[in-house]
Amino acid sequence: GTEAASVETGAEGMIRPIIGTIGTRVVITAMNLLLIMAAGRTLGTAGLGAIGLIVLGITFILLLNNVIGGGALVYLAPRYSAVRLLVPSYIWAAITATVAFVVLRYVPLVPPGTAPHVVLLALLQSVNGIHVNMLLGRQRIGLHNTILVLQGAILLVLFGVLSSRDGASVDDYIGAAYVAHASTVVLSGIGVFVTRTSPQDEAVPVWRALFTHGGLVQAANFMQLLNYRFTYYVLERMHGLAALGLYSVAVQLAESAWIAPKSLGTVLYSHVSNTTDVDRQRDLTLTILKASLVFTVLVVSVLLVLPDAVFQWLFGEEVFGMGPIVAVMAPGLIAMSASQAFSHFFSGTGRNRHNAVGSGLALVCTIVAAIALVGHYGLMGAAITASMAYAINGLYQAIVFARLTHTTAMDWLPGIEDLRRLQRLIPGNRQR
């Protein structure tokens, strides 16, 4: 019938973007791992820990910036002209950078001497994020993916060149990051301004729309980041940079299981925000959720059987004991792979408050568990904390999704329609 045709069309229209976005995530994850390998071999676990704190500092600044210039632009890009969205986003990025510079002068969140670099790099990433979110919202997914891959490639290659000289230091990473982010700001900006679209501006003032949608999105993202990384600070304070470096490697490996879930979620967000067909939104979300779970289980299984010798060969002799950490994190990793689908469904349908509530519940768990466990159990305590928080978030979102979409128990089970959609993800199986 018409409903079935609508779902089929939606899935068919997502095939190429999904394949491209999964490919992008695979390439970016591979480059990140190569970067960690290079940093681990040239800078050691202490250097890895310092880079981890720099990246975390940038991420915190981006959270404030993204109240205006973040994921809400994906939802609003089909609804407002580019100029009306870009001007307030640029202004907010400048304000955010100024506030961050003042805060970092008095709050030691990043390694000594790196605060100005962290602020400038965050500003570059803020502007680039504005551009790529605009591209994603207008379904320029191929260009969006290309820019992200190029950014990672420049960072990896240039860091490799700089760190190969005598006296390698964290400054090599900072220099490479400047070039990578500045280059992609220019390219993504060109992409935005040559994209020809003429949306009818909605009646709601653009500043109000940006704050309404962006505020809720970033409230959720801020709490989710703390869920992901609060243990970094606790671990560094209680056990030092070397322990943090080890844990950051384990987290990067474990989160590679989210390559497909994040890729599928990104494409889902773009499609869900451009349709009002409730049944289509639900069915596509469920199919993507099931595919995400399968992929995550497979990746986690592979990580669990790899011996320490493999990790030491890749990242250096100081890196060991990854298997038990990944094993403890496994239940939470699986729950968060499902959460990727739920989060993008809620964002794409304008229900960001549920992402915020889920992240808030998980954050309470993170703070309590990290303080109680990390001091006594170190890396394993951090892994237990992460797994518990991820599971709580995913469970809350699943309950709310089922209630809002009237999802039945049978809908959660894989079915023939899910299989058909998954088969069409393979180009050779596409129906013509």
C-alpha positions in Angstrom: 0.0 0.0 0.0 0.9 3.7 0.1 2.5 3.4 3.6 4.7 0.5 2.5 5.7 2.3 -0.6 6.7 5.4 1.5 8.9 3.3 3.8 10.5 1.5 0.8 11.2 4.8 -0.9 12.7 6.2 2.3 15.0 3.2 2.7 15.9 3.3 -1.0 16.7 7.0 -0.8 19.1 6.4 2.1 21.2 3.7 0.5 23.9 5.7 -1.1 24.2 8.2 1.8 24.4 5.4 4.3 27.1 3.5 2.4 29.1 6.8 2.0 28.7 7.8 5.6 29.7 4.4 7.0 32.7 4.5 4.7 33.5 7.9 6.0 33.3 6.8 9.6 35.5 3.8 8.9 38.1 6.0 7.3 38.0 8.6 10.0 38.2 5.9 12.7 41.2 4.3 11.0 42.9 7.7 10.7 42.2 8.4 14.4 43.7 5.0 15.4 46.8 5.7 13.2 47.1 9.1 14.9 47.0 7.4 18.3 49.6 4.9 17.1 51.9 7.6 15.9 51.5 9.7 19.1 51.9 6.6 21.3 55.2 5.7 19.7 56.6 9.2 19.6 55.2 10.8 22.7 54.3 7.8 25.0 51.3 7.4 27.2 51.9 10.8 28.9 51.8 12.5 25.5 48.6 10.6 24.6 47.1 11.9 27.9 48.0 15.5 27.1 46.5 15.3 23.7 43.4 13.7 25.2 43.0 16.7 27.5 43.5 19.2 24.6 40.8 17.5 22.6 38.5 17.3 25.6 39.0 21.1 26.2 38.1 21.9 22.6 35.1 19.7 22.9 33.8 21.5 26.0 34.1 24.8 24.1 32.3 23.4 21.1 29.4 22.4 23.4 28.8 26.0 24.2 29.2 27.1 20.6 26.9 24.4 19.4 23.9 25.9 21.3 23.6 28.1 18.1 25.9 26.6 15.5 25.5 22.9 16.2 23.2 20.0 15.3 20.1 22.2 15.4 21.2 23.7 12.1 20.5 20.3 10.5 16.9 20.6 11.6 16.6 24.3 10.7 18.6 24.3 7.4 15.5 23.2 5.3 13.4 25.8 7.1 15.4 29.0 6.9 17.7 30.8 4.4 21.4 30.3 4.8 22.2 33.9 5.6 19.6 34.0 8.4 21.3 31.0 10.0 24.9 31.7 9.4 25.1 35.3 10.7 23.9 34.5 14.3 26.0 31.3 14.2 29.2 33.2 13.4 28.5 35.8 16.0 27.9 33.1 18.7 31.1 31.3 17.7 33.1 34.5 18.4 31.3 35.1 21.7 32.0 31.5 22.7 35.7 31.7 21.9 36.0 34.9 24.0 34.3 33.4 27.0 36.4 30.3 26.7 39.6 32.3 26.6 38.7 34.1 29.9 37.6 30.9 31.6 40.7 28.9 30.7 42.9 31.7 32.2 41.5 30.8 35.6 40.4 27.2 35.3 43.2 24.7 34.5 41.3 22.3 32.3 44.0 21.8 29.7 47.8 21.2 29.9 49.9 24.3 30.8 50.6 26.7 28.0 48.0 25.2 25.6 45.0 27.3 26.5 45.3 29.9 23.6 45.7 27.1 21.1 42.7 25.2 22.5 40.6 28.3 22.1 41.7 29.1 18.5 41.4 25.5 17.4 37.9 25.4 19.0 36.9 28.5 17.0 38.1 27.0 13.7 36.2 23.8 14.5 33.1 25.8 15.5 33.0 27.6 12.1 33.7 24.3 10.2 30.9 22.7 12.3 28.5 25.4 11.3 29.2 24.8 7.6 29.0 21.0 7.7 25.8 21.0 9.7 24.3 23.3 7.0 25.4 20.9 4.3 24.0 17.9 6.2 20.6 19.7 6.8 20.4 20.4 3.0 21.2 16.7 2.3 24.7 17.4 0.8 25.8 14.3 2.6 28.6 13.4 0.1 30.3 16.8 0.5 29.8 16.7 4.3 31.6 13.3 4.4 34.4 14.4 2.0 35.2 17.4 4.2 35.4 15.3 7.4 37.7 12.8 5.7 39.9 15.5 4.4 40.2 17.1 7.8 41.3 13.8 9.4 43.8 13.1 6.5 45.5 16.4 6.8 45.8 16.1 10.5 47.3 12.6 10.3 49.8 13.2 7.5 51.0 16.5 8.9 51.4 15.2 12.4 53.3 12.2 11.0 55.7 14.6 9.2 56.2 16.9 12.1 56.6 14.2 14.8 59.2 12.3 12.7 61.8 15.0 13.4 64.0 14.9 16.5 62.4 16.2 19.6 58.7 15.3 18.9 56.3 17.0 21.2 52.6 17.8 21.7 53.2 21.0 19.7 53.5 18.9 16.6 49.9 17.8 17.1 48.8 21.4 17.7 50.5 22.7 14.5 48.9 19.9 12.4 45.5 20.6 13.9 45.7 24.3 12.9 46.4 23.4 9.2 43.7 20.7 9.1 40.9 22.8 10.6 41.8 26.0 8.7 41.8 24.2 5.4 38.4 22.6 5.9 36.9 25.9 7.2 37.6 27.3 3.7 36.4 24.3 1.8 33.2 23.8 3.8 32.4 27.5 3.5 32.7 27.3 -0.3 30.4 24.3 -0.2 27.7 26.1 1.8 27.7 29.2 -0.4 27.5 27.3 -3.7 24.6 25.1 -2.5 21.5 26.6 -4.1 18.3 26.1 -2.0 15.4 28.4 -1.4 13.6 27.4 1.8 10.6 29.4 2.9 11.6 31.1 6.2 9.3 30.0 9.1 7.5 32.6 11.1 9.4 31.9 14.3 12.4 34.4 14.7 15.6 32.7 13.8 17.4 33.5 17.1 14.5 32.0 19.1 14.5 28.9 16.9 18.2 28.4 17.2 18.2 28.8 21.0 15.1 26.6 21.4 16.4 23.7 19.4 20.1 24.2 20.0 19.7 24.8 23.7 18.0 21.4 24.2 20.4 19.7 21.8 23.4 21.0 23.7 22.0 20.4 27.1 21.8 16.7 26.0 25.2 16.8 24.3 26.9 18.5 27.3 25.6 15.9 29.7 26.5 13.1 27.2 30.0 14.4 26.9 30.4 14.3 30.7 29.1 10.8 30.5 31.8 9.9 28.0 34.7 11.9 29.5 34.1 12.9 33.2 36.1 9.9 34.1 39.0 11.3 32.2 39.5 14.0 34.7 38.9 11.8 37.7 41.3 9.2 36.4 44.0 11.8 35.6 43.7 13.4 39.0 43.8 10.1 40.9 46.2 8.0 38.7 48.1 10.4 36.4 48.5 11.1 32.7 49.9 7.7 31.9 46.8 5.9 33.2 44.6 8.4 31.3 46.6 7.7 28.1 46.0 3.9 28.6 42.3 4.5 29.2 41.9 6.8 26.2 43.3 4.1 23.9 40.8 1.6 25.3 38.0 4.1 24.8 39.0 4.8 21.2 39.1 1.1 20.5 35.8 0.4 22.2 34.1 3.3 20.5 35.1 2.0 17.1 32.1 -0.2 17.6 30.0 2.9 17.0 31.2 3.5 13.4 28.0 2.1 11.8 25.6 3.3 14.5 26.8 6.9 14.2 26.9 6.8 10.4 23.4 5.4 10.2 22.2 7.9 12.8 23.6 10.8 10.9 21.8 9.8 7.7 18.6 9.0 9.7 18.7 12.5 11.2 18.9 14.1 7.8 15.9 12.1 6.5 13.7 12.2 9.6 14.1 16.0 9.9 12.9 16.3 6.3 9.6 14.3 6.6 6.5 14.3 8.8 5.4 10.7 8.0 5.4 9.2 11.5 5.3 5.6 10.4 8.2 6.1 8.0 10.2 7.8 10.8 9.5 4.9 13.2 10.2 2.1 10.7 13.4 3.5 9.4 14.6 4.1 13.0 13.9 0.6 14.0 15.6 -0.9 11.0 18.7 1.2 11.6 18.7 0.4 15.3 18.8 -3.4 14.5 21.6 -3.0 12.0 23.5 -0.9 14.5 23.2 -3.6 17.2 24.5 -6.3 14.9 27.5 -4.3 13.8 28.4 -3.3 17.4 28.2 -6.9 18.7 30.5 -8.0 15.8 33.1 -5.3 16.5 33.1 -5.8 20.2 33.6 -9.6 19.7 36.6 -9.0 17.5 38.2 -6.6 20.1 37.6 -9.2 22.9 39.6 -11.9 21.1 42.6 -9.8 20.2 45.7 -10.5 22.4 47.6 -7.8 24.2 50.5 -8.3 21.8 48.5 -6.8 19.0 47.7 -3.7 20.9 51.4 -3.3 22.0 52.6 -3.7 18.4 50.1 -1.0 17.3 50.4 1.5 20.1 53.6 0.8 21.9 54.9 -1.4 24.7 53.2 0.7 27.4 49.8 -0.2 26.1 48.4 -3.4 27.7 45.3 -4.8 29.4 42.8 -3.6 26.7 40.7 -6.8 26.6 39.3 -6.7 30.2 38.5 -3.0 29.9 36.6 -3.5 26.6 34.8 -6.6 28.1 33.5 -4.5 31.0 32.4 -1.7 28.7 30.7 -4.1 26.2 27.1 -4.0 27.6 27.2 -0.2 27.7 28.7 0.0 24.2 25.8 -2.1 22.8 23.2 0.0 24.6 24.8 3.2 23.2 24.7 1.8 19.7 20.9 1.6 20.1 21.0 5.1 21.6 22.5 6.5 18.4 19.3 5.7 16.5 17.0 6.9 19.3 18.9 10.2 19.7 18.8 11.1 16.0 15.1 10.2 15.9 14.3 12.5 18.8 16.4 15.3 17.4 15.0 14.9 13.9 11.4 15.1 15.2 12.0 18.0 17.5 11.9 16.1 20.8 15.4 16.9 22.0 14.2 17.1 25.7 14.2 13.3 25.8 17.9 13.2 24.8 18.5 15.7 27.6 16.6 13.7 30.2 18.4 10.4 29.2 21.8 12.1 29.3 20.9 13.7 32.7 20.1 10.3 34.2 23.3 8.8 32.8 25.3 11.8 34.1 24.1 11.2 37.7 25.2 7.6 37.4 28.6 8.7 36.0 29.4 11.2 38.7 28.4 8.9 41.6 30.0 5.8 40.1 33.2 7.5 39.0 33.8 9.0 42.4 33.1 5.7 44.1 34.9 3.4 41.8 37.8 5.1 39.9 39.9 5.8 43.0 39.8 2.2 44.2 39.7 0.3 40.9 41.4 2.6 38.4 40.9 1.7 34.8 38.4 -1.0 35.5 36.4 1.4 37.7 36.3 3.9 34.8 35.1 1.2 32.5 32.4 0.0 34.9 31.2 3.6 35.3 31.0 4.1 31.5 29.1 0.9 30.9 26.5 1.6 33.6 25.9 5.2 32.4 25.5 4.1 28.7 23.0 1.4 29.7 20.8 3.8 31.7 20.7 6.3 28.8 19.8 3.6 26.2 17.1 2.1 28.4 15.3 5.4 29.1 15.3 6.3 25.4 14.0 2.9 24.4 11.1 3.2 26.8 10.2 6.7 25.6 10.5 5.8 21.9 8.2 2.8 22.3 5.6 5.0 24.0 5.7 7.8 21.5 5.6 5.6 18.4 3.4 2.8 19.8 6.1 0.3 19.1 5.0 -3.3 20.0 7.2 -6.1 21.3 7.2 -7.7 17.9 8.4 -4.5 16.2 11.7 -4.9 18.1 12.4 -8.3 16.6 14.2 -8.6 13.2 11.8 -9.2 10.4 11.7 -9.8 6.7 11.3 -6.1 5.9 14.4 -5.3 7.9 16.3 -7.9 6.0 15.1 -6.5 2.7 16.2 -3.0 3.6 19.6 -4.3 4.8 20.1 -6.2 1.6 19.5 -3.0 -0.3 22.5 -1.5 1.6 24.6 -3.6 -0.7 24.8 -2.0 -4.1 24.6 -5.3 -6.0 21.3 -6.1 -4.2 19.6 -2.9 -5.0 16.2 -3.1 -6.7 16.1 -1.3 -10.0 
